[in-house]
Amino acid sequence: MIRRLLVALLATAACAPQRSPAAATAARSPDRAALWLQPEHPEWRTPAPSVSRLRFETTKGVFVLELVREWGPIGVDRVYNLARLGYYDDTRFHRVNANYIAQFGLHGDPAVNAAWRGNYSIDDPPRSVSTRGGVARIR
C-alpha cells in the first residue's frame, strides 16, 4: 500500500487532467502562468465535476486518480483546479521519507510560491479514518 501511495505521489511530477468539459474552459481561461501568480482569481474556484479523473504521467509510468467531489468537495475542487490550470506541471518532490511519506506541492518558480504562501483552504469534514495507501493532505 505504501508503494502505491508513493507511486501516486510521484506521479504529480508531471500531472495533467484528462480532457473533459473543464479542459475546454481552461483553454479559454486567462494565461495559466499569469493565473499562478493570482490565487485569488475566480478561475481557481471552478467547481470540479461530480467525478473527475486526473491523468498522471511519471518517469515510472502513467496512472489515473479518480476524484469524487461528494466525498470532499473542498479538497477535490482545490486539487482539480490546481491540476487543471497546470500548477503541478513539471513539479518535483521536496521531501521523501521512505516507507512513510512523499511531499510535493511547491512550484518551480519562487514567485509563484510566494503568491500562494498563506493561501490555505479549509478542510472538508472527516468522513473516514486514514488507511494505509490512501491519499491525504497534510498541512
Backbone as a ProteinNet text record, in pm:
[ID]
protein_1_A
[PRIMARY]
MIRRLLVALLATAACAPQRSPAAATAARSPDRAALWLQPEHPEWRTPAPSVSRLRFETTKGVFVLELVREWGPIGVDRVYNLARLGYYDDTRFHRVNANYIAQFGLHGDPAVNAAWRGNYSIDDPPRSVSTRGGVARIR
[TERTIARY]
81.7	0	86.8	191.2	281.2	340	373.8	430.9	333.4	203.2	104	92	98.3	91	209.7	328.6	447	439.9	392.5	377.8	277.4	167.2	65.8	123.7	200.5	257.5	367.8	445.9	549.9	489.1	369.9	304.8	279.5	274.4	247.2	362.9	471.8	584.8	546.8	446.9	401.1	256.3	164.7	24.6	-52.3	-155.9	-245.5	-382	-488	-620.5	-653.4	-732.1	-779.7	-872.9	-888.3	-976.9	-1119.2	-1179.3	-1315	-1376.9	-1504.8	-1563	-1483.5	-1426.5	-1348.3	-1220.5	-1168.6	-1047.6	-1072.9	-1191.9	-1226.3	-1231.4	-1282	-1285.2	-1144.1	-1054.3	-916.1	-850.5	-884	-826.2	-870.2	-990	-1040.6	-1003.8	-948.8	-919.3	-796.4	-772.8	-653.4	-526.7	-418.4	-289	-259.3	-228.3	-203.3	-91.8	19.7	131.6	92.1	10.3	-36.9	-129.6	-211.4	-301.5	-225.6	-112.3	-34.5	5	13.1	50.2	-71.9	-192.3	-316.3	-406	-369.7	-452.1	-593.1	-615.6	-749.2	-839.1	-785.5	-861.5	-977.4	-1096	-1212.1	-1192.2	-1101.5	-1076.6	-1036.6	-973.5	-930.5	-1048.5	-1164.3	-1280.8	-1384.3	-1345.1	-1434.5	-1466.2	-1594.4	-1627.7	-1586.4	-1531.7	-1495.7	-1623.2	-1617	-1731.9	-1759.1	-1874.8	-1907.2	-1803.3	-1751.2	-1639.9	-1542.1	-1416.3	-1314	-1197	-1124	-1008.1	-887.6	-785.1	-660.4	-559	-501.5	-403.6	-264.7	-189.6	-55.3	46.2	141.4	249.4	376.5	443	564.9	675.5	792.9	904	885.6	792.1	763.6	636.5	573.9	452.8	337.6	220.9	101.7	-2.3	-75.9	-192	-296.6	-418.6	-529.6	-583.1	-597.4	-654.2	-798.2	-891.4	-1032.1	-1072.6	-1132.8	-1178.7	-1330.5	-1390.6	-1536	-1568.5	-1625.2	-1648.2	-1734.3	-1832.7	-1921.9	-1845.1	-1734.1	-1657.6	-1575.3	-1547.9	-1467.6	-1461	-1568.7	-1576	-1468.6	-1430	-1329.1	-1195.3	-1152.2	-1024.2	-1023.9	-1133.4	-1141.6	-1137.3	-1212.6	-1209.3	-1067.5	-999.8	-864.2	-768.1	-763	-671	-708.1	-837.3	-883.9	-837.5	-858	-820	-669.7	-596.1	-450.3	-398.3	-450.5	-408.4	-460.2	-586.1	-648.7	-574.6	-525.3	-459	-306.8	-257.4	-115.5	-20.7	-73.3	13.1	116	76.8	167	253.6	233	312	460.5	534.1	680.3	725.5	640.8	683.9	765	837.2	920.8	885.8	929.8	910	1012.4	969.2	1065.2	1101.8	1033.2	1072.6	1013.6	1099.8	1055.1	1118.7	1035.5	1081.5	1036	1131.1	1098.6	1004.8	908.7	808.8	719	715.8	629.7	554.2	624.8	554.2	639.1	569.7	633.6	555	622.6	555.1	593	496.1	514	423.3	422	329.1	397.1	527.8	597.7	614.6	587.6	605.1	753.5	795.5	935.4	975.1	877.7	904.8	884.7	990.2	976.3	869.2	846.4	744	604.7	582	453.3	435.9	539.5	531.6	501.6	563	539.4	393.9	337.8	198.9	101.2	133.2	43.9	70.7	180.8	213.9	98	50.6	-59.3	-196.7	-206.6	-336.1	-382.4	-432.5	-474.6	-623	-661.1	-803.5	-846.1	-973.7	-1022.6	-1037.8	-1038.1	-1051.2	-1197.2	-1219.6	-1351.1	-1371.8	-1496.3	-1520.5	-1472.8	-1417.1	-1369.5	-1485.3	-1460.8	-1562.1	-1521	-1389.9	-1340.9	-1203.6	-1150.1	-1016	-914.3	-793.6	-687	-651.5	-626.5	-586.9	-456.2	-383.3	-258.1	-282.7	-202.1	-215.2	-310.4	-374.5	-466.8	-393.8	-465.6	-410.6	-464.1	-375.7	-417.9	-343.1	-402.6	-337.2	-293.3	-166.2	-110.6	-66.3	-105.5	-63.2	82.2
-118.9	0	126.3	125.6	241.5	262.8	153.2	164.6	232.7	195.5	260.5	408.4	443.8	584.3	660.5	603.6	671.7	686.1	582.8	592.2	701.4	706.6	809.1	947.6	963.1	1094.2	1128.5	1030.1	1055.6	1100.8	1056.7	1091.7	1239.8	1310.2	1452.7	1528.8	1459.1	1524.2	1580.3	1522.4	1573.2	1533.1	1608.4	1569	1662.5	1606.2	1684.9	1619.9	1697.9	1636.6	1575.5	1468	1412.9	1514.5	1506.7	1600.1	1585.4	1694.5	1696.4	1829.5	1852.2	1983.4	2094.9	2067.4	2169.9	2203.2	2107.1	2132.8	2240.6	2240.6	2344.7	2480.5	2483.8	2608.4	2658.4	2566.1	2604.6	2663.8	2609.8	2661.4	2804.8	2843	2977.9	3071.8	3017.7	3098.7	3185.6	3281.6	3365.1	3280.2	3339.2	3271.9	3199.2	3071.2	2989.9	3046.3	3081.9	3133	3258.8	3342.6	3462.7	3423.7	3320.8	3274.9	3219.9	3156.7	3100.4	3208.4	3332.5	3443.5	3511.1	3458.9	3520.4	3415.5	3367	3264.9	3312.6	3442.2	3495.6	3499.9	3470.9	3477.3	3376.5	3416.1	3326	3194.6	3191.3	3067.7	2952.5	2983.6	2881.4	2823.9	2885.1	2839.4	2768.2	2723.6	2647.9	2514.5	2484.1	2354.9	2238.3	2137.3	2016.1	1942.9	1862.5	1778.4	1679.5	1616	1521.4	1410.1	1366.5	1271.2	1322.6	1332.6	1375	1278.6	1272.3	1183.1	1265.2	1259.3	1328.9	1225.7	1252.9	1161.2	1208	1118.4	1149.9	1077.3	1151.1	1093.3	1107	995	997	922.9	931.3	854.3	705.4	669.4	529.1	478.6	561.1	519.5	616.4	577.6	661.4	596	678	628.8	738.8	701.1	795.1	798.8	919.1	939.6	985.1	911.4	947.7	1026.2	1142.6	1228.3	1231.3	1203.2	1206.2	1327.7	1428.9	1556.5	1542.2	1455.6	1436.7	1394.5	1326.2	1275.7	1384.5	1492.5	1600.6	1717.8	1793.8	1897.6	2005	2042.1	2148.8	2099.7	1983.8	1928.3	1890.2	1829.7	1789.8	1912.2	2015.9	2138.4	2194.2	2195.6	2252.7	2173.3	2040.9	1957.7	1963	1955.5	1959.9	2088	2201.7	2329	2345.8	2303.9	2312.9	2230	2108.7	2025.3	2081.5	2122.4	2173.8	2294.2	2378.3	2501.1	2488.4	2365.9	2340.4	2373.9	2402.1	2438.8	2330.2	2203.7	2092.5	2045.5	2097.3	2051.6	2067.9	1961.1	1959.7	1987.7	1963	1981.4	1861	1880.2	1775.2	1759	1649.1	1626.7	1704.8	1758.7	1830.4	1753.1	1641.2	1556.5	1418.2	1318	1179.5	1107.4	1044.9	965.7	822.9	736.4	600	531.6	459.4	384.5	473	602.6	689.5	788.2	882.6	991.3	1049.6	1100.8	1178.7	1308.6	1421.2	1550.5	1629.8	1701.4	1783.3	1903.5	1986.4	2097.5	2230.6	2235.2	2359.9	2375.8	2491.1	2522.3	2547.3	2530	2552.8	2700	2788.8	2932.6	2994.1	3050.5	3110.1	3219.9	3292.2	3397	3336.1	3220.1	3152.4	3104.1	3045.7	3001.9	3119.3	3231.8	3350	3396.2	3390.9	3433.4	3342.6	3215.3	3119	3102.8	3157.9	3144.7	3198.2	3119.2	3161.5	3144	3094.9	3074.8	2931.6	2909.4	2776.4	2757.3	2634.9	2603.2	2537.9	2548.5	2482.1	2333.6	2253	2108.8	2069.8	1965.2	1903.1	1830.3	1816.8	1738.5	1593.9	1530	1391.7	1297.1	1202.4	1103.2	964	943.5	811.6	826.1	716.2	718.3	701.6	746.2	728.6	581.7	537.3	399.5	393.9	286.9	268.9	271.5	349	359.1	467.4	535.6	642.9	770.4	864	993.9	1094.6	1175.7	1272.5	1403.1	1510.3	1640.6	1671.6	1704.1	1737.9	1883.3	1958.9	2099.9	2108.6
0	0	0	81.3	84	-54.5	-118.8	-252.8	-347.7	-339.2	-425.3	-394.1	-265.7	-227.7	-284.1	-271	-322.8	-473.9	-541.1	-686.4	-720	-645.4	-670.7	-649.6	-545.1	-518.1	-616.8	-656.3	-756	-888	-913	-1038.1	-1051.7	-943.2	-951.7	-1013.7	-1038.5	-1102.2	-1239	-1300.6	-1430.4	-1449.3	-1391.1	-1399.8	-1490.3	-1547.7	-1631.5	-1628.3	-1617.3	-1616.9	-1752.3	-1750.5	-1876	-1939.9	-2069.8	-2140.7	-2088.1	-2058.5	-2006.5	-2043.9	-2010.5	-2037.1	-1970.4	-1854.6	-1786.2	-1863	-1938.9	-2016	-2120.9	-2178.5	-2274.8	-2206.1	-2084.1	-2007.5	-1981.7	-1945.4	-1917.6	-2042.1	-2158.7	-2282.7	-2308.6	-2261.4	-2282.7	-2167.8	-2060.2	-1942.7	-1965.8	-1875.5	-1888.5	-1889.4	-1933	-1939.9	-1809.3	-1818.3	-1699	-1612	-1672.3	-1592.9	-1516.7	-1577	-1507.1	-1392	-1412.7	-1306.3	-1186.4	-1210	-1098.9	-999.2	-1043.9	-956.1	-893.4	-922.2	-873.1	-805.6	-688.7	-624.3	-590.2	-590.3	-560.5	-684.8	-802.3	-927.7	-923.8	-971.3	-967.5	-1042.8	-1136.4	-1212.2	-1119.8	-1007.2	-911.4	-833.3	-840.7	-764	-851.1	-968.1	-1054.4	-987.4	-967.9	-905.9	-996.2	-934.9	-1008.9	-1049.5	-1153.3	-1187.1	-1073.1	-1074.9	-967.6	-959.2	-1071.9	-1076.4	-1180.8	-1142.5	-1239.1	-1230.4	-1337.3	-1344.2	-1385.6	-1302.5	-1332.9	-1380.6	-1494.3	-1552.9	-1513	-1451.7	-1405.6	-1492.5	-1542.8	-1621.5	-1540.5	-1515.8	-1436	-1508.8	-1453.8	-1509.7	-1483.3	-1396.4	-1364.8	-1432.6	-1515.5	-1584.4	-1562.8	-1610.4	-1606.8	-1516.4	-1442.2	-1370	-1365.1	-1331.5	-1325.4	-1182.4	-1129.2	-996.6	-1014.6	-958.2	-967.8	-843.6	-865.4	-757.4	-756.7	-642.3	-627.3	-541.1	-602.2	-534	-409.6	-412.2	-297.8	-172	-189.6	-75.8	-7.6	-75.8	-18.1	-113.7	-126.9	-229.9	-219.4	-101.2	-87.1	-140.7	-93.3	-137.2	-283.8	-330.4	-471.2	-561	-527.5	-608.9	-615.2	-502.5	-497.4	-585.3	-567.4	-646	-793.8	-823.1	-961.6	-1031.1	-966.4	-1028.3	-1038.7	-937.8	-946.4	-1063.8	-1079.9	-1192.7	-1324.9	-1327.2	-1449.4	-1506.1	-1417.3	-1461.9	-1466.4	-1452.5	-1475.7	-1362.2	-1244.6	-1132.3	-1101.7	-1111.1	-1076.7	-1193	-1311.7	-1426.4	-1397.2	-1421.1	-1404.6	-1261.3	-1162.7	-1024.1	-978.4	-872.2	-814.6	-667.6	-611.3	-468.5	-389.6	-277.4	-194	-68	-41.2	70.8	50.4	57.5	52	169.2	250.3	362.4	332.7	298.8	256.5	355.8	302.3	379.9	465	437.2	515.6	428.1	367.3	300.9	187.7	88	-17.8	-25.5	-13.7	-13.9	-138	-188	-306.7	-294.8	-395.5	-396.9	-420.6	-400.5	-428	-577.9	-624.7	-766.6	-792.8	-916.9	-951.2	-954.1	-960.2	-966.6	-827.4	-766.4	-633	-626.2	-735.1	-735.2	-719.9	-780.5	-767.5	-623.6	-566.7	-426.7	-334.1	-359	-275.7	-287.5	-408.5	-428.9	-354.3	-342.3	-278.1	-128.8	-80.4	62	145.5	238.4	324.5	264.3	141.2	77.2	104	223.2	264.9	239.5	213.9	204.2	335.3	365.8	486	455.8	559.6	542.2	525.6	447.2	442.9	575.7	620.1	741.9	720.7	823.9	807	777.1	688	652	694.6	714.1	749.1	814	857.1	914.7	802.3	827	728.4	719.1	598	576.8	500	521.5	451.8	301.6	230.2	85.5	40.1	133.5	99.4	62.8	6	-28.9	71.4	126.8	227.3	206.2	256.5	252.9	395.2	407.7	539	534	632.8	635	672
[MASK]
+++++++++++++++++++++++++++++++++++++++++++++++++++++++++++++++++++++++++++++++++++++++++++++++++++++++++++++++++++++++++++++++++++++++++++

